[in-house]
Amino acid sequence: MKLQRRDFLQAGVAALLWPSTAGAFDWVGRFAHHEKGLPAKTLAALEKSPFVYVSPLKSDGSESTCHAEVWFGFLDGAVVLNTGRDRWKSRSVKRGLDRARIWVGDHGRWKGLLGSRNEDFRKAPSFVAKAELVTDVNVSERLLGVYDSKYPEEIGEWRDKMRAGVKYGERVLIRYTPLS
């Protein structure tokens, strides 16, 4: 999506007049994300969706056969998630598979009963991203803050497990930065 002069001016005015408000951050954040090349439809989905679906890309560029709907936070222009160190998403990054396809939206569980599969997520906005493990505890705390507001009914059961898991190496953070 091409930015218009009006978008730039609105972002600048918002940042100058309301630097501490969520609205100003949203405008500035949107402007920065457009620079990364994500379409408006994808950005809108990232702002409201409770899930992303992640598929590591193999070295030949094809998708892995595993996809999963996962909790996420959109931090600094990247999708960030907290997962077990033994899960396929983290194992793939450790093996050097540093690319993934991300679909954004809520399309239900990918795996159904008796091995059935729900492929509806493929209709959602998507992008290819660079995957990397993150060890910064501050990123973990910011992500938990996002989870507090996005998943208020469920996070109580998971917050301490996620925090301790990252601290003791049982869980990892993965950052998926969109490729332009």
N, C-alpha and C positions, 0 to 999 in steps of 0.2 A: 504494500500500500504506500503510495507516494504521499509524503507530508506536504500540506499546503502551508503557505506563509501564515495563514490564520492560526493553524495548529501551533506553530512555533511561537507566535506572539502570545497566544493564550497560555502556553506552558510557561513562558518567561514571566508574564504578568502574575500568574498564579504563584510561581516560586518567589517572586519579590514581595507580593502583598500578603501571602498566607504561608510562609515557609514552615510553620509548625503544624499545619493542618493536614489531615489525611487527604483532602481533596487536592491540595497543591502537590503533595508527594505523588498522588495518582497521575496527575498530568505530567509531571516531570518524568515519572517512571514510564509512562506510556511513550513519551517522546524518545527516551533512551532505548526502549525495547523495539520501537520502529526502526531504529538505527541497526538493530541486529537482524532485521528482515522478517520478523514474525508478522503474519497478516493480522489485521484487526480481529477477525473471527477467532483466531487462535488465542490472541491476548484476552479477548472477552471470555472465552472458555476457561482460560487459566485463572481468571479472577473469580469465577463463580463455581467451578467444578470441584466436587469433593474427591475426585479420583483422576489419576492418569493411568494409562496402560503402557507398560514398558516391554520392549522386546530388544534384547541385545542383538547387534548385527554381527554375523560371522565375518571372518577375514575376507571372504569373497563378496561381501555386501548383502548377502541374503539374510533374512530374519531367522532367528532361532525359532524353534517350535513352541517355546514357552512364552506366554504372555500373562500378565497379571494386572489386576486392578489394585492400585496401592494409594495409600495416603501420601500427600506431598505438600510441600510449601513452595511458593514461587518467590525466591529470594535473589535479589541482585540480578535479575534477568535470567535466572536458571531454575530448573526444577530440582528440588533437593528432597531426598527421602532418607528415612532411617530404616535399615533392614538388618536381618541377621547376617553375621559374617559368613555363615555356611550356605546362604541362599544363592540361587543361580545368578541373581543380578550382581551380587558382590563377587562371586567366583569368576564370572565372565570378565569383570574389570581386572581382577588380579591376574587372569590369564592373558591380558593384553588386548582384549576385545573392548576397545575404548569408544565404540560408536553404538548408538541405540536409536530406535524409532520410538517416539512418544506420541500417543494419542491422548486427547484431552476430552473428558466427558464422563458421564455416569451412564453406563450401558449394562449394568448388572454384572454378575459374576461371570468370569470368562469360562471357568470349568463348571460344568453341571454334573448332575448325578450320572453314574454309570458311564463316565468318560465323554459325555456329550460336551460340545463346545459352542459357546455363544460368540459369534464373530461380529456382532453389531458395532463394537467399538471401532471397527475399520471405517465406519461412516463419519467418524469424528474428525475434527481438525487434528493434523499431525505435523511433526517435524522430526528431522534427524538431529541428534545432539552428540556432543563429545562427552563421554562419561569419565569421571574421575572420583577417586576416594578422597574424602575430606576428613581431616583429623582435628580441626579447629573446634574446641569446646564451645566457643562463642557462637559458631554456626549451629551447633547442636541446640543451644539454649534458644536461639532465635527461631529455629524450626519448631521446638516445643511450644513457643509462644504462638506460632501460627496454628499448630495443632490444637492449642487451648481454645482458640476462637472458631476453628473450622469443625472440630469434632468434640464439642463440649460434653456430650453424653458418654463418649467412649474413652476419652483421653485419661480420665481418672484411673482406669485400670492399667493403662500402658505407660504413663509419664515416667514413673520411677523406674520401671523396667528398661525403658529406652535410655534414660539418663545414665543409669548404672551400666547398662550394656555398652554404651559408647565409652564410658570411663574405663571399664575393665576389658574392652576388646571383644565382647560377645556380639556387639552390634556395630555397624558401620554407617557412615553417611555417604551417600553418593550424590554428586552434583552432575546434572545433565545440562550442559550449556548448548543452546541452539547454534547450529552451524548455519552461516548465511550462504 
